[in-house]
Amino acid sequence: MSIDGRPAGRLAGKVVLVTGAARGIGEHTARLAAARGARLALVGLEPDRLAALATELGPGHVWFPADVTDQAELAAAVDGTVTELGGIDAVVANAGVANRGTIAVGDVEALVRTVEVNLIGVMRTAAATVPALTARRGYLLIVSSAAAFAALPGMAAYCASKAGVEHFGTAIRLELAHRGVAVGTAHPSWVDTDLVREARADLPAFETALAKLPWPMRRTTTVQECAAAFVRAIERRSRRVYVPRAVAGVQAVRSLLVSPLADKLVGRTAKETVPLIEEQSRALGRGFGASTPEVAASAGSEPISRAPRSRAEGTRR
């Protein structure tokens, strides 16, 4: 019996590697998967948080600091997981960031970094883990977003990266089927994480714009609900995951959301909110939220992704 009162079931003894595991959706997915009997490999950019989480989960869980845009670091994390836990049964490619500002006034490097982490990071994670997943006929869950279905002003790089993740998942699902590897894409809407809370706090105009979106695009989901959906997807090897489930309806009408009519309707609000977002972005003076590792690195601290590859004491099998 797991700590949440449910039988451990299909995850008992399975090895699940989660990127972006230091906080937010990744952290809570790791906790719930461990509660269902899985052994976790935690990958991310914040060693102290990874080590603390691994210690909290107990023996049989490991952690590796790695930047998902660095293939060598990902390879080391995968090799370490296979060595210490024997293999990999499932991967959650969850690491993601969201920049501040528009194409006109935003930091171009922050725009590019958003695409690098959200899309290229997923590609690199998939490439690094496919051999291990093939060996166990495993499951790869890559995290897209409801933003893949509708463009929002002030989120150009984020929306583009998440749309790319969706199409990447559709293509590699066909590529990997004959290897016995199943691929799922997850499409959360707004989830109550540090990333979303900081975006709302940094840019009040963005918060105002969100409030004007139609349901369910304006709904905020708890991180626990999102993690539960991800764990169910791992257990069922799901092809699509929508959080909340009503996001499936958004996908069904996506052609309307990118139509000239939608441009006119959204454009009316954008004429007012975009200048405010730009003004607030300039005043903010940084390209990401305060808890995003890129902010700590740019402030003069040692880049988090280059921390020593030591695992927390007591996390070995």
N, C-alpha and C positions, 0 to 999 in steps of 0.2 A: 504494500500500500504506500502511495506517495504522500508527501507532507500536505498536499491539498485535499486529501481524502479520496482521491481517485486511484484506481489500480495503475501501476506503472505502465502496463500494456505494451504497445508496440515500440516504445522508446527505451524500454529496459535494456541497459547494456550497450545501447547504440552510441556512437561517437558523433557529436554534432559540433562543427566548427562555425563560429559566428564572428563576422567582422563588425566593427563598430560596436564592440561588446562592452566598452567602458561605461556607457551611460545610455539612457533613453530606451528605445525599442530593443536594441541589441542586448542591453543589460537585463531587461525584464524577460525577454525571450529565453536567454540563458538560464535565468532562475527557474522559469516554469519548466523548461526542458529537463533541467536537473531534477526538479521535483517529480517528474514523470519517469525518472530512472536513467536518463541519458548521462553520458560523460561528456564534458564540455571542453573544447579548445577555444579560449577567449583571445581574440585578436583585435588590436586597436592601437591608439596613439598615446594613451595615458597609463603608463606602467603602474603608478600607485593605485589607481582605481581598478585596473585589471587584477593586480595582486590581491587587493582587498576582496574583490568579488570571488576569486578562486578560493581564497581562504574561507570565506563565508560558505561557499558551496561544499567544501570539505574535500577529503581525499578522492583521487580519481579524476581531478579536473586540472588543466594546465592553462597557462597563458603565455602569449608571445607578443611583444611590441612589434608592430609592422605597419608601414604606410601602404595602403592598398594601391598606390600608384608606383610602388617600387617592387619590381618582379623578384629581385633577389631576396628582399625581406619576406615577401609572401612565400617564396619557395622554402625559406628557412622555417617559417611557421608551419607549413604543411609537412615538411620532413620531420620536424620536431614532434608534431602531433602523431604521425604514423609511428615514429620510434617509441614514443612514450605510451600511446594508447592503442597501438596495433593497427590502426587504419582510420578511415573516415567514412561514415554512413550518410551524412547529410551536411550540407553547407548552407548557411544563410548569409548571402552577400548583401549586407545591410548598411555598411558605412556610407555616410552621406553628409553633405554640407549645403548651405544656402547662402549665397552672397547678398550683400546689400547694394542697392542702387540700380540705376537703369543703364542702358548702353551709352547714353549721352553723358552721364556724370559719374557712373560707377568706375571703380578701379578695374581696368581690363584684366589684370592678373587675377583678381578675385573671380571675375567671370570665367576665366579659363580654368582656374583651380576647381571651380564648382563642377565643370564638365569632366575634368580629370578624375576627381574623386568619385562622382556619382555614376559616370558612364565608363570611363577607362578603367576605374577601379574595379567595377563589376567584371569587365572583360578580363582583366589580369587575375582576379580571384577565380573566375571560371577556368582559365587556362592553367592556373597553378594547381587546382584541385581535381580536374578531370581524371588524371591517371588514378588517383586514390579512390575517387567515386566509381570509376569503371571497375576497379578491382572488387568492389562490394555491391555493384549494381545499385548505386546510391541515388540520392535526390539532391538537386540544387535549387534553392529558392533565391531568386534575385529580386531585389526590392525596387520597383518602379514607384508610381504614385498616381493618384487621381489627376495630378497635374499633367500626366501624359495625354489626357483626353481633352484638355481645355487650356488655352494660353491665358496667362494673367499678366498684365503690365507690371513691371517691377520684378518679374520672376523669369526673365527670358532664358537665362542660362539654366536655371533649375528645371523649367518646363522642357527645354530642349534635351537636357540630359536624361530626364525620366522617360520622355518619348523614345529616346534612343535605347534605353534599357528594355522597354517593352518589345521593340522590334528585334533587338538582339536576342531576347529570350525566345521569341517565336522561331527565329532561325536556328538557334542552337538546340532547341527542343527536337527539331527534325534531324539535326546532325548527330545527336547523341542517343537517339532512340534505339538504334541497332546495337549500341554498347550496353543497353540495359539501364542507362541513366535517365531518370525523369527530371524534367525542368518545369518549375513553376514561376510565375511572376506575381508579385504582390502589389496591390494598388491601394495603399492607405490614403485617406483624405487627411484632414488636419488631426494630428495626434498631440496630446498634451505632454510634449517633451521640452527639454531646454531649448532646442532649436526653434520650436514654434513660439514658446513663451518669450524668448529673447527677441524674435522678429517683431512680435507685437509691441514689446516694450520699446525697442529701438526706433520703430517707425509707426507712430500713432495713426498716420494716414493709411498705412497698410491695414491696420486693424479696422479702420472705418470701411475700407474697400471690402474686406472679408465679410463684414456684417451685411453687405448688400448683395452677396452671392445667393443664388437660389439654393434651397435645401436639396440634396444633402451636402452640397459643396461648402456650406458655411458651418457644418456641424463639426465639433471637436470631440474626438474619441479619446477615451482614457488609454494610457499606455498599457495597462493590464489587459484591456479588451483586444488591443492590437497584438500583443504578445500571444494571447490565447489563440487568436486566429492563425498566427504564424506556426505555432506548435501543432495545431490541428492539421495545417497544411503539410507539415513534415510527416505526421503520422499517416495521412491519407495520400501522400505524394500528389497533392493537388496541382492541377494545371493553372488555375487562376485563384487568387485570393483578393477579396474586396473588403475593405475596412472603412466604414461600415458596409454591410452587404448591399445597401442601396446604391453604392458607387457603380455596381454593375449596370444600373439604369443610365448612369452618366456615360458609360462606354457605349451603350446602345444608341445614344443620340449624339455621339461625338461629331458627326457630320454637320449637325445643326450648330454646335458650339463653335465651329470654325467657319461658319457661313458669313456672307456679307451682312445678313441681318444681325447676327451676333456681334459683328464688328461695330455696327451702328449703336446697338444697345449698350455694349460695354464701353464704347468710345465716349458716350455721354458722361459716364462716371469718370473715365480715365482723364478727360480734359481737366477735371478738377483735382483728382487724386494724384496723378503723376507728377505735376509740379511740386506738390507738397512732399511726396516721397523723395523727390530729388533734393529738395531743400533740406529735409531731415537727414538724408544720407550724407550730404556734404557736411552738415553740422556734426554728424556722428564721428566722422574721421577714421573709420575703419571699415574693412570690407566684409567682415563676418561678425557673428555674435560673440559675446565675450567669452563663452565657454568653448568655442571652437579652437582646436589646437593651433591652427594657423595664427590666431591672434596672440597666443602666448609666445610663439616662435618669433613673430615680427616685433614683439616688444623687447626683444634682446635676450631672451632666455635660450638655452640650448634647444635645438629642435627636438621635439618630443619623440619623433620617429627614430632618432638615433640613440635612444637609451639602450643600456646594456641588455642583452637577451637572457637575463636570468629569470627563472620562474620562482614564484612565491614558495617559501618554505612550507612543506606540508601539502603541496598540491600534487605531488607525484603519486603514482599508484602504490 
